[in-house]
Amino acid sequence: MLTFFRNGGFSMFPVLFFGLATLAAAIAFAMRADKKTRNFIDPMYKVVVFSSATGLLTNLGAVFHYLATKAAPEEFSKILAQGLDESLGPAIMGSAFIALSFLFVAIGQRRADARAATA
């Protein structure tokens, strides 16, 4: 796991920070089902998606810059494959945070709907 994080580079830190904040809010929403927490979560999804996309694109840019300026032709395909593998780290981590957050929001929304139906 640490290698996965290290391979993703610096851009993993914003994804981790925003992903944890979104996940914590989603868990809080699942437990309390209050509107204020839900209003915070919805824009945070976008923050996680865009920080993941920024990390992915930054990493891809670094890989292609290296290939264009420093890579030996005989190592091109190996470097490209390894670079693409490492570049996907932010997108993978961000997608995992979004999926888990959606799960907890679904639980909280079910609770909120049940509460509204009985009121």
Residue frames as a rotation matrix with the C-alpha (Angstrom) as fourth column:
MET 1
0.569 0.822 0.000 0.00
0.822 -0.569 0.000 0.00
0.000 0.000 -1.000 0.00
LEU 2
0.437 -0.490 -0.754 2.82
0.133 -0.794 0.593 2.38
-0.890 -0.360 -0.282 0.81
THR 3
-0.652 -0.678 0.340 4.45
0.397 0.077 0.914 1.59
-0.646 0.731 0.219 -2.55
PHE 4
-0.068 0.739 0.670 1.15
0.988 -0.041 0.146 2.32
0.136 0.672 -0.728 -4.30
PHE 5
0.808 0.375 -0.454 0.96
0.490 -0.855 0.167 5.67
-0.326 -0.358 -0.875 -2.51
ARG 6
0.041 -0.895 -0.443 4.61
0.071 -0.440 0.895 6.51
-0.997 -0.068 0.046 -3.21
ASN 7
-0.598 -0.265 0.756 4.26
0.708 0.268 0.654 5.59
-0.376 0.926 0.028 -6.91
GLY 8
0.371 0.846 0.382 1.35
0.926 -0.366 -0.088 8.02
0.065 0.387 -0.920 -7.27
GLY 9
-0.473 -0.691 0.546 3.60
0.629 -0.699 -0.340 10.89
0.617 0.183 0.766 -6.25
PHE 10
-0.988 -0.021 -0.153 2.80
0.122 -0.708 -0.695 14.13
-0.094 -0.706 0.702 -4.45
SER 11
-0.583 0.812 -0.019 -0.66
-0.620 -0.429 0.657 14.32
0.525 0.395 0.754 -6.02
MET 12
-0.283 0.468 -0.837 -1.75
0.451 0.835 0.314 11.47
0.846 -0.289 -0.447 -3.74
PHE 13
-0.868 -0.127 -0.479 -1.75
0.494 -0.291 -0.819 13.82
-0.035 -0.948 0.315 -0.73
PRO 14
-0.745 0.663 -0.076 -4.66
-0.660 -0.749 -0.063 16.05
-0.098 0.003 0.995 -1.88
VAL 15
-0.184 0.689 -0.701 -6.61
-0.438 0.581 0.686 12.98
0.880 0.433 0.194 -2.98
LEU 16
-0.475 -0.059 -0.878 -6.02
0.617 0.689 -0.380 11.37
0.627 -0.723 -0.291 0.42
PHE 17
-0.967 0.057 -0.248 -6.90
0.151 -0.655 -0.741 14.53
-0.204 -0.754 0.625 2.36
PHE 18
-0.559 0.797 -0.227 -10.07
-0.829 -0.530 0.180 15.37
0.024 0.289 0.957 0.41
GLY 19
-0.250 0.442 -0.861 -11.06
-0.248 0.831 0.499 11.71
0.936 0.338 -0.098 0.14
LEU 20
-0.694 -0.049 -0.718 -10.81
0.622 0.462 -0.632 11.21
0.362 -0.886 -0.290 3.89
ALA 21
-0.906 0.390 -0.166 -12.79
-0.239 -0.793 -0.560 14.40
-0.350 -0.468 0.811 4.53
THR 22
-0.350 0.800 -0.486 -15.52
-0.838 -0.036 0.544 13.26
0.418 0.598 0.684 2.15
LEU 23
-0.307 0.186 -0.933 -15.59
0.140 0.979 0.149 9.76
0.941 -0.085 -0.326 3.60
ALA 24
-0.898 -0.040 -0.438 -15.77
0.440 -0.038 -0.897 11.09
0.019 -0.998 0.052 7.17
ALA 25
-0.715 0.681 -0.160 -18.67
-0.645 -0.730 -0.225 13.35
-0.270 -0.057 0.961 6.23
ALA 26
-0.230 0.628 -0.744 -20.42
-0.621 0.494 0.609 10.47
0.749 0.602 0.276 4.48
ILE 27
-0.561 -0.011 -0.828 -20.05
0.491 0.800 -0.343 8.28
0.667 -0.599 -0.443 7.57
ALA 28
-0.940 0.237 -0.244 -21.41
0.075 -0.557 -0.827 11.11
-0.332 -0.796 0.506 9.72
PHE 29
-0.480 0.800 -0.360 -24.35
-0.870 -0.384 0.309 11.45
0.109 0.462 0.880 7.33
ALA 30
-0.319 0.339 -0.885 -25.02
-0.122 0.911 0.393 7.71
0.940 0.234 -0.249 7.51
MET 31
-0.727 -0.021 -0.686 -25.17
0.630 0.377 -0.679 7.95
0.273 -0.926 -0.261 11.30
ARG 32
-0.695 0.402 -0.596 -27.20
0.247 -0.645 -0.723 11.17
-0.675 -0.650 0.349 11.66
ALA 33
-0.340 0.530 0.777 -28.84
0.939 0.144 0.312 11.73
0.053 0.835 -0.547 8.26
ASP 34
0.221 0.389 -0.895 -28.84
0.470 -0.846 -0.251 15.52
-0.855 -0.365 -0.370 8.63
LYS 35
0.849 0.275 0.451 -29.21
0.521 -0.299 -0.800 17.91
-0.085 0.914 -0.397 5.69
LYS 36
0.786 -0.587 -0.193 -26.22
-0.551 -0.807 0.213 20.12
-0.281 -0.061 -0.958 6.58
THR 37
-0.083 -0.841 0.535 -23.82
-0.268 0.536 0.801 17.20
-0.960 -0.077 -0.270 6.29
ARG 38
0.242 0.250 0.937 -25.36
0.756 0.558 -0.344 16.13
-0.609 0.791 -0.054 2.98
ASN 39
0.989 0.147 0.027 -24.97
0.136 -0.803 -0.580 19.67
-0.064 0.577 -0.814 1.63
PHE 40
0.374 -0.926 -0.056 -21.26
-0.712 -0.325 0.622 19.48
-0.594 -0.193 -0.781 2.47
ILE 41
-0.065 -0.426 0.902 -20.75
0.126 0.894 0.431 16.07
-0.990 0.142 -0.005 0.85
ASP 42
0.729 0.468 0.500 -22.17
0.494 0.145 -0.857 16.88
-0.474 0.872 -0.125 -2.58
PRO 43
0.874 -0.461 -0.154 -19.51
-0.454 -0.665 -0.593 19.46
0.171 0.588 -0.790 -3.55
MET 44
0.165 -0.860 0.482 -16.81
-0.758 0.202 0.620 17.39
-0.631 -0.468 -0.619 -1.86
TYR 45
0.515 0.048 0.856 -17.43
0.387 0.878 -0.282 14.61
-0.765 0.476 0.433 -4.38
LYS 46
0.955 -0.112 0.276 -16.38
0.213 -0.391 -0.895 17.04
0.208 0.913 -0.349 -7.07
VAL 47
0.566 -0.796 0.217 -13.28
-0.821 -0.519 0.238 18.07
-0.077 -0.313 -0.947 -5.14
VAL 48
0.137 -0.501 0.855 -12.17
-0.255 0.816 0.519 14.44
-0.957 -0.289 -0.016 -4.90
VAL 49
0.672 0.169 0.721 -12.89
0.582 0.480 -0.656 13.81
-0.457 0.861 0.225 -8.58
PHE 50
0.935 -0.291 0.204 -11.02
-0.060 -0.696 -0.716 16.91
0.350 0.657 -0.668 -9.73
SER 51
0.380 -0.853 0.357 -8.05
-0.854 -0.176 0.489 16.38
-0.354 -0.491 -0.796 -7.40
SER 52
0.248 -0.241 0.938 -7.84
0.132 0.968 0.214 12.79
-0.960 0.071 0.272 -8.70
ALA 53
0.826 0.110 0.553 -8.02
0.555 0.023 -0.832 13.98
-0.104 0.994 -0.042 -12.29
THR 54
0.816 -0.572 0.079 -5.39
-0.552 -0.813 -0.185 16.64
0.170 0.107 -0.980 -11.65
GLY 55
0.203 -0.755 0.624 -3.08
-0.606 0.404 0.686 14.04
-0.769 -0.517 -0.375 -10.12
LEU 56
0.426 0.026 0.905 -3.63
0.490 0.834 -0.254 11.65
-0.761 0.551 0.342 -13.01
LEU 57
0.925 -0.005 0.380 -2.99
0.343 -0.419 -0.841 14.32
0.164 0.908 -0.386 -15.62
THR 58
0.652 -0.743 0.154 0.05
-0.751 -0.605 0.264 15.68
-0.102 -0.288 -0.952 -13.80
ASN 59
0.135 -0.595 0.792 1.54
-0.267 0.748 0.608 12.21
-0.954 -0.294 -0.058 -13.59
LEU 60
0.594 0.126 0.795 0.81
0.658 0.492 -0.570 11.49
-0.463 0.861 0.209 -17.25
GLY 61
0.964 -0.255 0.078 2.43
-0.174 -0.822 -0.543 14.79
0.203 0.510 -0.836 -18.20
ALA 62
0.349 -0.878 0.328 5.57
-0.787 -0.085 0.611 13.82
-0.509 -0.472 -0.720 -16.28
VAL 63
0.194 -0.236 0.952 5.69
0.234 0.954 0.189 10.41
-0.953 0.186 0.240 -17.97
PHE 64
0.752 0.155 0.641 5.29
0.646 0.019 -0.763 11.81
-0.130 0.988 -0.085 -21.47
HIS 65
0.850 -0.526 0.002 7.80
-0.524 -0.847 -0.094 14.61
0.051 0.079 -0.996 -20.80
TYR 66
0.150 -0.817 0.557 10.35
-0.531 0.409 0.743 12.02
-0.834 -0.407 -0.372 -19.68
LEU 67
0.328 0.024 0.945 9.64
0.562 0.799 -0.215 9.86
-0.760 0.601 0.249 -22.72
ALA 68
0.925 0.115 0.363 10.05
0.371 -0.489 -0.789 12.81
0.087 0.864 -0.495 -25.07
THR 69
0.760 -0.610 0.224 13.23
-0.581 -0.792 -0.186 14.21
0.291 0.011 -0.957 -23.55
LYS 70
0.015 -0.831 0.557 15.23
-0.984 0.085 0.154 11.51
-0.175 -0.550 -0.816 -21.75
ALA 71
0.505 0.261 0.823 14.09
-0.331 0.939 -0.095 7.98
-0.797 -0.224 0.560 -22.59
ALA 72
-0.689 -0.711 -0.137 16.23
-0.490 0.318 0.811 5.72
-0.533 0.627 -0.568 -24.71
PRO 73
-0.163 0.689 -0.706 14.29
-0.963 0.043 0.264 4.35
0.213 0.723 0.657 -27.71
GLU 74
-0.493 -0.068 -0.868 14.90
-0.161 0.987 0.014 0.73
0.855 0.146 -0.497 -26.69
GLU 75
-0.889 0.165 -0.427 13.31
0.458 0.298 -0.837 1.33
-0.011 -0.940 -0.341 -23.26
PHE 76
-0.811 0.559 0.169 10.35
-0.477 -0.801 0.361 3.38
0.337 0.212 0.917 -24.52
SER 77
0.000 0.904 -0.427 7.64
-0.260 0.412 0.873 0.73
0.966 0.111 0.235 -24.12
LYS 78
-0.168 -0.120 -0.978 8.87
0.797 0.568 -0.206 -0.44
0.580 -0.814 0.000 -20.71
ILE 79
-0.945 -0.209 -0.250 9.02
0.317 -0.774 -0.548 3.12
-0.079 -0.597 0.798 -19.36
LEU 80
-0.615 0.783 0.092 5.62
-0.555 -0.513 0.654 3.92
0.559 0.352 0.751 -20.85
ALA 81
0.081 0.669 -0.738 4.01
0.177 0.719 0.672 0.88
0.981 -0.185 -0.060 -19.25
GLN 82
-0.343 -0.280 -0.896 5.55
0.907 0.150 -0.394 1.54
0.245 -0.948 0.203 -15.85
GLY 83
-0.998 -0.058 0.021 4.75
0.053 -0.981 -0.187 5.24
0.031 -0.186 0.982 -16.06
LEU 84
-0.338 0.941 -0.009 1.11
-0.459 -0.157 0.875 4.59
0.821 0.300 0.485 -16.91
ASP 85
0.052 0.298 -0.953 0.88
0.605 0.750 0.267 2.11
0.795 -0.591 -0.141 -14.04
GLU 86
-0.596 -0.374 -0.710 2.22
0.801 -0.335 -0.496 4.63
-0.052 -0.865 0.499 -11.55
SER 87
-0.946 0.220 0.238 0.16
-0.142 -0.941 0.308 7.48
0.292 0.257 0.921 -13.00
LEU 88
-0.202 0.956 -0.211 -3.14
0.028 0.221 0.975 5.76
0.979 0.191 -0.071 -12.24
GLY 89
-0.680 -0.170 -0.713 -2.62
0.652 0.305 -0.694 5.91
0.335 -0.937 -0.097 -8.46
PRO 90
-0.932 0.339 -0.125 -4.57
-0.215 -0.798 -0.563 9.13
-0.291 -0.498 0.817 -7.81
ALA 91
-0.368 0.838 -0.403 -7.49
-0.800 -0.065 0.596 8.03
0.473 0.542 0.694 -9.97
ILE 92
-0.264 0.234 -0.935 -7.68
0.228 0.958 0.176 4.64
0.937 -0.167 -0.307 -8.29
MET 93
-0.811 -0.087 -0.579 -7.54
0.584 -0.037 -0.811 6.10
0.049 -0.996 0.081 -4.80
GLY 94
-0.844 0.522 -0.125 -10.04
-0.503 -0.850 -0.156 8.84
-0.188 -0.068 0.980 -5.62
SER 95
-0.276 0.756 -0.593 -12.46
-0.556 0.378 0.740 6.33
0.784 0.534 0.315 -7.14
ALA 96
-0.445 0.068 -0.893 -12.25
0.563 0.797 -0.220 4.17
0.697 -0.600 -0.393 -4.04
PHE 97
-0.927 0.098 -0.362 -13.04
0.249 -0.560 -0.790 7.14
-0.280 -0.823 0.495 -1.78
ILE 98
-0.634 0.734 -0.246 -15.97
-0.766 -0.549 0.335 8.16
0.111 0.401 0.909 -3.98
ALA 99
-0.266 0.537 -0.800 -17.38
-0.163 0.793 0.587 4.62
0.950 0.287 -0.123 -4.05
LEU 100
-0.595 0.005 -0.804 -17.16
0.726 0.433 -0.534 4.22
0.345 -0.902 -0.261 -0.27
SER 101
-0.936 0.254 -0.242 -18.64
-0.104 -0.859 -0.502 7.67
-0.335 -0.445 0.830 0.26
PHE 102
-0.481 0.795 -0.370 -21.57
-0.701 -0.095 0.707 6.87
0.527 0.599 0.603 -2.05
LEU 103
-0.375 0.308 -0.874 -22.20
0.372 0.914 0.163 3.72
0.849 -0.264 -0.457 -0.02
PHE 104
-0.715 0.057 -0.697 -22.46
0.686 -0.133 -0.715 5.63
-0.133 -0.989 0.056 3.25
VAL 105
-0.852 0.460 -0.250 -24.53
-0.478 -0.878 0.014 8.40
-0.213 0.131 0.968 1.68
ALA 106
-0.426 0.720 -0.548 -26.95
-0.323 0.445 0.835 5.78
0.845 0.533 0.043 0.37
ILE 107
-0.432 0.231 -0.872 -27.33
0.768 0.602 -0.221 4.41
0.474 -0.765 -0.437 3.89
GLY 108
-0.828 0.070 -0.556 -27.86
0.336 -0.732 -0.593 7.90
-0.449 -0.678 0.582 5.30
GLN 109
-0.778 0.574 -0.255 -30.33
-0.602 -0.563 0.566 8.82
0.182 0.594 0.784 2.59
ARG 110
-0.366 0.643 -0.672 -32.33
0.213 0.761 0.612 5.68
0.906 0.081 -0.416 3.31
ARG 111
-0.508 0.128 -0.852 -32.46
0.861 0.061 -0.505 6.67
-0.013 -0.990 -0.142 6.96
ALA 112
-0.903 0.164 -0.398 -33.46
-0.111 -0.982 -0.154 10.24
-0.416 -0.094 0.904 6.08
ASP 113
-0.636 0.698 -0.328 -36.21
-0.462 -0.004 0.887 9.00
0.618 0.716 0.326 3.75
ALA 114
-0.320 0.501 -0.804 -37.53
0.624 0.750 0.218 6.63
0.713 -0.432 -0.552 6.42
ARG 115
-0.700 0.008 -0.714 -37.51
0.623 -0.481 -0.616 9.45
-0.349 -0.876 0.332 8.96
ALA 116
-0.884 0.363 -0.293 -39.40
-0.446 -0.843 0.301 11.74
-0.138 0.397 0.907 6.55
ALA 117
-0.536 0.701 -0.471 -41.98
-0.110 0.495 0.862 9.05
0.837 0.514 -0.188 5.80
THR 118
-0.286 0.405 -0.868 -42.82
0.867 0.495 -0.056 8.62
0.407 -0.769 -0.493 9.48
ALA 119
-0.861 -0.119 -0.495 -43.06
0.372 -0.810 -0.453 12.35
-0.347 -0.574 0.742 10.16
